[in-house]
Amino acid sequence: MNLHEYQSKALFSEYGIGVPQGQLITQLDELDAALDAVGENAWVVKAQIHAGARGKAGGVKLVTSREEAKQVASELLGNSLATIQTAGKALPINSLLIEQTLVIEEELYLSLVIDRVTRTHTFVISAAGGMDIEAVAEETPEKILSVHIDPTVGVMPYQCREVGFALGLKANAFKQLGQLMNRFYQLALDKDISQVEINPLVRTADNDLIALDAKVSIDSNAMYRQPGLVELRDFSQEDEREAIASEHQLNYIALDGDIGCMVNGAGLAMATMDLIKLNGGNPANFLDVGGGATPERVAEAFKLILSSAEVKSILVNIFGGIVRCDLIAEGIIQAVQEVGLNIPVVVRLEGTNVELGREILANSDLSIITADGLADAARKVVEVAGA
């Protein structure tokens, strides 16, 4: 789960990480009060969406008068914004962050991620802040420093010193870096954060380190431990179908193909999509109904697939173990009765109660195409999609 910049900075403030003074607005009539609260004669107006590279897309603008602030706010608020990180999709701008301006001496990059190879929290630091870190890694990898944190001891003072020396920080900024790294790490542990990033982390004219931007991603598998953070979820920034799927404990990701997939098990779902591609088709979604599927959840999964107008055929691939084939069959029938069906459906069932599941489908009077094995199912679903 991703947080907005203003939500991330609120967490930063709780942990003593410096952020610019700012005010959030959701209506244009709140702008004057926000400008007064921030003070000064220049402000930064920042569109709040779940994506980076907002500045390049016109979502972050410096304004030097109230009139300019009102013009920019009216252009952004209530509209939508697409960046290089939104895959061509424009996200709605429901709020703006009005922030103070800072005198910036230097821009740095700092993030804390989970390294799956070393199985540690890892700091990624660079003196090339304010830039796409991916471009820095590709073009000038020597400018990136990685620091792995041993979970048995946490952030060690010598690691903070090494990073401070590498960045060329001195005096107050050098001291603040050590504090920042420790607070970052504690924040990640306390809130089950999978990634926390500041780009840029700026050194001001007063030699202070301030988080000019903020990005926080929460581990979705740990949300049951973070009820306070669950309330911060903004469904308007997510694919509507994916949001509905999460409510029904379904793992769903929308894709751009035309063959719907309903599978139990993430590995089997990936293999199913691979075989569809191998046979010349394109999956419309990744959908794992999980091991504890009920007819109701299967019905919701089927309705999610059918909600896409691009879907021309559907492949149901179930290997019954924990989830029984007869339950899947009942869910398919329930979904078709509720939603209606006018596209071909190919079903491959194997495992627990497979004969009962096939019997239920055969007696349903539905136009179902059965398949013998996964390869046969993938071939058939691609054929009927192109028919």
Beta strands, then each sheet from edge to edge (+ up, - down):
strand 1: 22-25
strand 2: 43-47
strand 3: 60-63
strand 4: 80-81
strand 5: 91-92
strand 6: 96-100
strand 7: 104-115
strand 8: 120-126
strand 9: 144-149
strand 10: 193-204
strand 11: 209-211
strand 12: 215-218
strand 13: 251-254
strand 14: 259-263
strand 15: 285-288
strand 16: 313-320
strand 17: 345-351
strand 18: 368-370
sheet 1: 1+ 6- 2+ 3-
sheet 2: 4+ 5-
sheet 3: 9+ 8- 7+ 10- 11+
sheet 4: 9+ 8- 7+ 10- 12+
sheet 5: 13+ 15-
sheet 6: 14+ 16+ 17+ 18+
end
